[in-house]
Amino acid sequence: MLLRRKVPRRSVRVAIIGAGFGGIAAAIKLRQRTGATFTIFEQSPDIGGTWYDNRYPGCEVDIPSHAYSFSFYKYDWPRTHARQPELLRYAQDVVDHFGLRPHLRLNTKVTDVTWDDEHHHYTVRTSAGDVETFDVVISALGLLNVPNYPDWPGLDEFRGEKFHTARWRHDVDLEGKRVAVVGTGSTAVQVVPGIADTVGSLLVFQREPGWIEPKHERDFTPRERWIYKHVPGAQWLHRGYLFWTSIVRFKGYDANSAMQETMRRRCLEFIRSTVRDPATREAVTPDYPWGCKRPVVASTFYPTLNLPHVELVPYPVTSVTEKGLIDSRGVHHDIDVLIMSTGFQPTKFLSSLQVRGISGRSIHDAWAERASAFLGITVAGFPNFFILYGPNTNGGFSIIAQLERQAEVAARAVRQLEMGAAYVDTSELAQKRWVTWIDDQIARKANAMEAGCRNYYHAPNGANITQWPGAHLKYLMATKLLAPLGIRPVRVPHPSPEPVQV
């Protein structure tokens, strides 16, 4: 006996903001699970999100390709860890496979969305001045998309070329130049090996060392690619193995665990076996627990520091002159090109978007003390509004898997609207309990502020508002079990018809 999906009672229009992996996931889940119509707004000229914006030399993902991809679309990955062009091509292939291009509105930035209390829909405005109405808005703006530019004195006076890694200047010729890369995070450890063979000299400024482990990246062999492509279940089995190992590895975030010691030993052995100079070895060795900051996965950074024209400067930059940089010792370094690998602004959620909910309340006012959301997806008092990659959802091994779960929550709510709900809203009590649970879980981890960690995770009030405190399986279970309890349909009775006058 075939079970048929109930026929929708109403049509639902959805605005998706962002055409990165989050926006793509939202569109596909809506298509698979609802009859909603949707428009994908993207401020850039093309899709891809972070993999469209970031095009620096050496740019590639640090999560295995079979995990950093959608579960519903098997793909012939050429490498264990995909490079930026391969990831951008993957996004385009997914969009084409699912026929999403007619729904794209490129070069269109959404500036604000406002809830209409009477008609139960959102007014969406763009930077071009267009105004449209949608029943539902899904924000897929991402987390690491607003570059963090340092406020060093004298930066504007520097006469050489300068740019942020997220806004790479391919028109700047680095051949034979004296180049400085400021930062040693996940981006810098790719940039430094990526440009080392081109520059004349390279200074790498390190404010604080990070725990780095080898990535073991390589091309898949032809035999491996054939198996993953043609043997039923082979790719999914490998994907499952990767997620299982991530659960084991995640135990290391407990500062007192045996896995913590295992990860520290692994990283220390990597330093010992690859960095030749004793002073450099000491400088790149952290003095805080593994997992205090986001662990860096990179195979080629340490060997690059052994090159004669590459120098690690284990001191932060304090100011800039017309000709170079001054470090915290007061030492001046002459350079021709300044490359800032100084991260992003991850705690400023929805910074480019104004969202107003019930009674015109701004979401930024609701987040005056800290950004928070139930399951990291919805906020009480902001009906029919969903955030992908919202507060406390970063991590879980593969952000693509996290995004899929969030898109499923949004699709489920859209289905409730189709079946007659006036709108859906979040229980304020459920949101408060969720945040309390998140804080309790994070307090037990090595990246808690109480452990003395300095990282990009925390709001000014000290709350960790970016990280998910577990592996992906825990988040999957939370979204499946708790979403129906905290995100509730609201049904408004239709007014009785006026009596007919005879």
Secondary structure, 3 states (H helix, E strand, C coil): CCCCCCCCCCCCEEEEECCCHHHHHHHHHHHHHCCCEEEEECCCCCCCCHHHHCCCCCCECCCCCCCCCCCCCCCCCCECCCEHHHHHHHHHHHHHHCCCHHHEECCCCEEEEEEECCCCEEEEEECCCCEEEECEEEECCCCCCCECCCCCCCHHHCCCEEEEHHHCCCCCCCCCCEEEEECCCCCHHHHHHHHCCCCCEEEEECCCCCCEECCCCCECCHHHHHHHHHCCCHHHHHHHHHHHHHHHHHHHHCCCCHHHHHHHHHHHHHHHHHCCCHHHHHHCCCCCCCCCCCCEECCCHHHHCCCCCEEEECCCEEEECCCEEEECCCCEEECCEEEECCCECCCCCCCCCEEECHHHCEHHHHCCCCCCCECCCECCCCCCEEECCCCCCEEECCHHHHHHHHHHHHHHHHHHHHCCCCEEEECHHHHHHHHHHHHHHHCCCCCCHHHCCCCCCECCCCCECCEEEEEHHHHHHHHHHHHHHHEEEECCCCCCCCCCCC
